[in-house]
Amino acid sequence: MPFNKGYSVTVWRWLTPGFVWQQLDCIDDEVRAEKAAYTLSDHQYERHRVWMVVGIACLCLTLVHYGKYSSNLEALIRWLDAGWSADGRWINDFMRSRYRSLYGYCWWGGIHLVGFIVIPMLTIKWLFKQRLGQYGWQWGEVHKHWPGYLFLALPIMGFAVIASFGDDFSRHYPFYQQAHRSGLDLLSWELIYITQFVAVEFFFRGYLVNGLRRQFGSLSVAVMCLPYLMLHFPKLWPESLGAILFGFFLGILALMSRSIWGGVAVHVAIALTMDLAALIQTRGLPDHW
């Protein structure tokens, strides 16, 4: 393991560029050692596998981008309603439901689950014949790298609390506007939100970074950062700018710890802080189940 040095270091060590570049060099040294044992057929297979990783990733990104909207769920219900001769009952029940917006987010979370977890996992298991643990679906050594994860989480959580006093922030979060209505609404929304973060972390820091690591080394993190940034474009501009460094550091940490779960924990901590801070500043937390 090339990442032994530096893990008893303080959080502030991550602020030094030399330490970060050292970890990138360690990633590349490890990849070079692996490639030293490659045969010609191994090199050819790895090049072909990179094309497959990128091709499947493009399909998954397209599916999530165009499929996640609740209008697709509405169209599906209309189609089923007509196909089963329900005479409009199903679509009318859906449109009149007090949980219609929540159902839309269930669809949103489900599309992320299929596009960012199910399809990549099937690709890894059936096409690449590899273990999911090789793509970060394991605990790995997250516990050894807690300073890096803390370095990412704490400043953004603090910023979220400060930003919650602003109108733009408070109007934007939570995405589900009825989260304050009841405990069920809030809990259901947060479970959907957390599932989406697991999906995003596995796709970007699991499937993409590890799928490209053998061919590109630490540059796999740079490749991953581009689509990850674009995923944030519909959000507020500070979030999009933050996603550049956020994706970079999470990519390094995922390779160092051989796990996506530290990144999931960071995302969940930040998301809960943002949602709860925004609710407290505006509509308040729900007072009944």
N, C-alpha and C positions, 0 to 999 in steps of 0.2 A: 504493500500500500504506500503510495507516494505522498499521502496527505497527513503523515504523522505530526509533522512540525506545525506548531502554531495553534493547536486546539485547546491549549490552556490559556490562550491569550485573552485579553480583555476585548470588550465590544469595540473599544476605540481603535484597536489595531486594524480593524476593517476600513478605517478612514485613510489608511496609508496606501497609496497606489502601489508601492513596492510589494506589500503583502499580497494584494490582489493579483498582481502579475506573477508573483511566485506560484500562486495556486494554478494559474493558467499554464505556466511552464510544467508544473507537476502533472497536469492532465495530459499535456502533449508528450511528456516523457513516458507516461504509462502506455499511451497509444503506440508510440514508437517501439516499446518493448514487446507489445502484442504483435505488431506487424513483422517483427524480426523473425517470428516463427511461421509466417504465412508462406504458403506455396503459391505458384502462379495461378492456380485455380481459385485459391482463397481470395487473391486480389481481384480476379475477374468477378467472383460472386459478390464481393463487397460493393463493387461499382454498380452491379445490377441491382443489388439490394437498396442502395441509395436512391436509384431511380424509382423503385417501388415505394419506398418510404415517402418520397416527395409526391409521387403520383397519388397515393392514397390520402396523403395530407391535403392535397388540393381538393380532392373529392369531398373530404370531411368538412373542410372550411366552407366549401360551396353549399353543402347540405345545411350546415348550421346557419350560415348567413341568410339564406333564402327560406329556410324551413322553419325558423324559430318564431315567426310572427303568429299571433293568435288568429289572424285572418285565415290562416291555413286550417286551423282547428275548426273555425266556423264553416269554411268550405267543405271540410270533411263531414261535419255533422249534417250539412245540407244534402250532401251526396248520399250519406247513409239513410237520411230521412226519406229521400226520394226512392232509393233502392228498396227499402223495406216497407214502402207504402204507408208511412207513418202519418201522412196527411199534414205535415208541418208541425206535429206535436213536439218532436225532439228539438228542432231548431227554435221553436217558440219557448220551450222550457229553458233552453240554454240562454237565449237572449234576455229572458226575464229573471234569471237566477241572480240572487244577491252575491253569489260567488263567481259570477262570470269572469271577472278580471283575474281572480285567483286560478280558475281553470285555465285561463290563457297562460299564466305563468307556469302552471304544471306542464303545459305543452312546451313552453320555452325551455324548462329544465329537462324535459324528456328528450327533446331534440339534441340538446347539449350532451346528454347521457349517451345517446345513440352515436352521434357524430364524433364525440371526443373520447369515449371510452369503449363502447361495444365494438365498433368497426376497427379501431386500432388494435384492440385486444384479440379479435378474431384474426387479424392480419399477423400479429406476432405469433399466435399459437398455431395457426393452420398453414400460413404461407411461409413464415420464417422459421417455424419449428423451434422457437426459443421460449424460455421461461419469462413470465411477466415480471419476476423479480429483477431480471436483467434490464428492465425498462423502468425501474423505480417503484414497482408495486410491492414494496417491502419496507420494513422499518429501517433497515440498514444501519447507518451510524449517525442518525439525526441527533441523538443525545450528545455526541461528541462535538457537534458544530452549533450548539445553541447560541454562542455569542454572535455568529453571523445572522441567525434568524432574529435574534433580539435587536440587532442593529437595524434590521429592516422594519420590524414591527413598531417599535416604540415611537420613533419620530412621526410616523404617519398617523398613529393613533392619537398622539398629542395634537397634530395638525387638524385631525378630524374634529376633535373637541372644540378647538378654537374656531374652526370654520363653521361649526354648527350654529354659531351666533349670527351668521350671515343668511340673508333671505334666499339667495340662489342655492346654497347648499341644502338648506332645510326644505326647500320645495322639491329638490331633486331626489332626496332620500327619505324613506325607503322607496325603491322603485314601485312597490305595491302600495298604492295610495290608501288602501283600507287596512293597513297593518295595525293601526291604532284601534280598530273597531272592537276587537275581542282578542282574548288570549289565543283562541284557535286560529284566528287570522294571522296573528304575529308569528306563532310557532310554525304554522304551515308554510308561511312565506320564508322564514329563516331556514327551514329544512330544504326547501327548494333551492334557495340561494346557496347553501352550503354544498348541496349535491352538484350544483353548477361549478363551484370552485374546485371540487375534486376532479370533475371532468376536465376543466381547463388546465389544471396542474398536470394531470396525467398526459394530456395531449401535447402540451408545450414542453414541460420539463421532464416528462417520461418518454413518450413515443418519439417526439422530434429530436430532442437533444441526444438521447441514447441511440436512436436509430441512425444518426449521422456521426456519432462520436468516432467510430472506428475508422471512418474515411477522412473526416475533417479535424479530429481532435478538438481542441478548445474552440475552434471556429464554428463548431456546431451550435454553440451558445449564441454567436453573432447571427447565424442564419435564423435561429428561432426567434430572436428579438424583433425581426421585421414583421412577421405576421402577428406576433403578440401585440406590438404597438398598434397595428391597424385594427385589431379587435377592440381597442379602446376609443377609436375615433368618435363614436356616437356619444361618448361621455363628456363631462366637463373637461376643458383643456388642461387644467393642472393635473388631472388624473392621467391624461394621455402622455404628458411630458414625464410624469413620474414613472409611467410604465416602462420607459426606456431603461433607466437604471434599475428599476425593480426587476424587470425580466432578466437583465444581465446578471445581477447578483443571485437571483433565485436559480438561474441556470447553472452558475458555478457551484452553488451549494448543493444542487441536485446531483451533480456529478461527484462532488466530494463525499456526500453522505450516501450516495447510491439509493436515494429515496425521494419520493415526491411529498412525503407526509409533513416534513417541516414547512414546505411551501404552503401546503393546505392549511396548516395551523396558523401561519402568518396571515393568509388571506381571510380566514374565518375571524380571527381576532380583530383585524382592521374593519371588516364588513360589519360585524356586530357593533363595534364602537361607533361607526358612522351612522348606522340605522338608529341605534338607541339614543345617541346624542341628538340627532335630528328630531326624533319623536319627542324627547324631553323638552326641547326648545320650542316645539310647535304644538302638536295636538295632544301630547302626553302619552304615557304608556296605558294600555288597556286596563280597566279596573274590574273586568269580569271575564269569565271564561267564554 
